[in-house]
Amino acid sequence: MRRATGRKPPYTVADDGAPTERIGDILVRAGVITPEQLAIALQRQGETGGMLGSVLVAMRLVDQADVARAVAKQLRLPLADLSHRQIDPGAVKLLPADFSRRYRLVPVEQTSEAVTIAAAYPTNVVAMDLVRAVLAPRALRVEVARESEILDVIAGACELVQMIHELPGPQDIPHIDHTRSTEEIEGSPDELASLGSQRPIVSLVNHIISRAIDMRASDVHIEPEEKLTLVRYRVDGVLHQVLELPKYVHRMVVARIKVMSGMDIAQSRAPQDGHCSIRFGIREAELRVSTLPLVQGEKAVLRIIARDEAAPQIDSLGFSVHDLNSIEGMLRSNQGIIIATGPTGCGKSTTLHAALSYLQHQGTSNITAIEDPVERTIPGLNQMQINERAGVTFASALRSVLRQDPDVIMVGEMRDTETASIAFQSALTGHLVLSTLHTTNAVGAITRLLDLGIGRSLIGAALLGIMAQRLVRTICTHCKQPVAPSETLLAAATPWLAVTKGTVQFFRGEGCERCAFTGYYGRTVVAEILVVNTPISRLVLSGADEEALERTAHAAGMRPMHADAVRKLLSGATSLEEVLRVLPLDAEGTVAAAAGMGLVS
């Protein structure tokens, strides 16, 4: 969220305290209404005593967005979009709901120094004075928003407050141990299932999931602590706390999630996995649910997979033109194996799905994907779900797929020697194979394959290339601003900053409604692509170490991941803080090599 500056709202007023330009004049000058329409509206305002904006909306001469823009321009205040903003429930409760509805204003965020208010009519001096009195001594920041959005926020907050208010109190719940500070429920599985099926719990869980989808969250964490439960969303790879719940409702919430996902309510001392499909209006999603017993209780994590989310295009992920050409060149091969590598959550599966979509558009291949789990459905692909309980492993599935006349096979992960061996043998017998490994860089994947027992001759003959990657958050384009980094950040960037030429301009997001005041919206890939050519194959066969392989790869055109990160930083796509968070730029040799190849200018 944005940091409060503590400054008063920048109202522009004349000596008599009135705004320097009337809202009606602004709307006329903008061509939204005519002078004649304004005259009629002013006459009606005099008769009703209402705000001019409300009168104009009631007359259907303007809409609420027109009024909000005019008021923001009149008072030189920020214009808020509450429909895409992360609202602080604690801030909303600072003012009574009836008061907020009456004056069309609502607190949306707070710090220890200031409270931000979204108001439809900030010129209402009486209302603003009352708000200042209630919130004193904290400073007041004012933004302009549409009436309908303000009322929606109030209704949503009231709904959440009502949900929590309607939850059974600890004194009303049987089998609760009040002598323990955690106030854990010790009821039987049937009693827990009954408690979890109560309307307030069902509504609360639905609210948590629906709100997560609205905020583009990939995961929901329900985390028990000693005296409360935290709800956190992972958005663009970073966790954000959004809600605190009373601890005594934790097991009821987890029980509801277990019922939804077909898990065993009676089992709370061992990890469990489950899944379910959900629908909110026109939105559909798949939930992959995992529970884990902790000292404070069971933690539940829900992975959200949007059903209607189409496979991305390979050229939309953020690969440089150079790397994209290398990837497409590998995909045009009739046989061999391509490996995507990197830590968990770096986008490997997304890259492979994009690659499969690219191949599918060619329309001449039989493509089969073996996944665990199937996270998105791609039309025209044969997608198979691993089920280890039923004996369907990556290795057994791969054997079966080979009897289905495939041209292209995706193996979600090479976890063991058996799977890796079958995948490499398949790559030598006329199949194009795509898979993943967990290594930190491209060259490291070769060492990992050797550790899995794949022979050097097999690696040299079958391996087409390796795509190593990370994901960095991209700066929100709506609030992007140039910034001067701190001395600490500049010191951390010294290894590559020294080899850049000219002045480097850094950027960051100030925070706005679109990005939920994080300063970031979406992510992009930073990568290095190792294309296995004849010199690389010979080095693998000769037993060369990683250092020798990396030197040869750089000489052959592999652009280091650090260099790709630098390129995105210098282009203003991401921030210095984000790059250092994901990929510390402390490898002097790597960056110097990149500069020598002209990658940093």
Salt bridges, closest charged atoms under 4 A:
GLU21 OE2 - ARG29 NH2 2.79
ASP25 OD2 - ARG22 NE 3.13
ASP66 OD1 - ARG69 NH2 2.73
ASP81 OD2 - HIS84 ND1 3.16
ASP98 OD1 - ARG101 NH2 2.89
GLU109 OE1 - ARG85 NH2 2.56
ASP129 OD1 - ARG132 NH1 3.92
GLU143 OE2 - ARG2 NH2 2.01
GLU143 OE1 - ARG85 NH1 2.59
GLU147 OE1 - ARG104 NE 2.85
GLU149 OE2 - ARG146 NH2 2.58
GLU166 OE1 - ARG199 NH2 2.78
GLU183 OE2 - HIS178 ND1 3.83
GLU186 OE2 - ARG180 NH1 2.60
GLU191 OE2 - HIS175 NE2 2.99
ASP214 OD1 - ARG283 NH1 2.22
ASP219 OD2 - ARG303 NE 2.64
GLU223 OE2 - HIS221 ND1 3.55
GLU223 OE2 - ARG232 NH2 2.99
GLU223 OE2 - LYS299 NZ 3.31
ASP236 OD2 - ARG216 NH2 3.20
GLU284 OE2 - ARG279 NH1 2.84
GLU284 OE1 - ARG307 NH1 3.27
GLU286 OE2 - HIS275 ND1 3.55
GLU286 OE1 - ARG307 NH2 3.40
GLU298 OE1 - LYS258 NZ 2.80
GLU309 OE2 - ARG376 NH2 2.66
ASP323 OD1 - HIS322 ND1 3.27
GLU371 OE1 - HIS353 NE2 2.74
ASP372 OD2 - ARG415 NH2 3.12
GLU375 OE2 - ARG303 NH1 3.62
GLU388 OE2 - ARG415 NH1 3.35
GLU413 OE1 - ARG415 NE 3.39
GLU413 OE2 - HIS438 NE2 3.41
GLU418 OE2 - ARG399 NH2 2.51
GLU513 OE2 - ARG85 NH1 3.42
GLU547 OE2 - ARG551 NH1 3.32
GLU550 OE2 - HIS554 NE2 3.83
ASP564 OD1 - LYS568 NZ 3.16
GLU578 OE1 - ARG473 NH2 3.05
GLU578 OE2 - ARG581 NH2 2.64
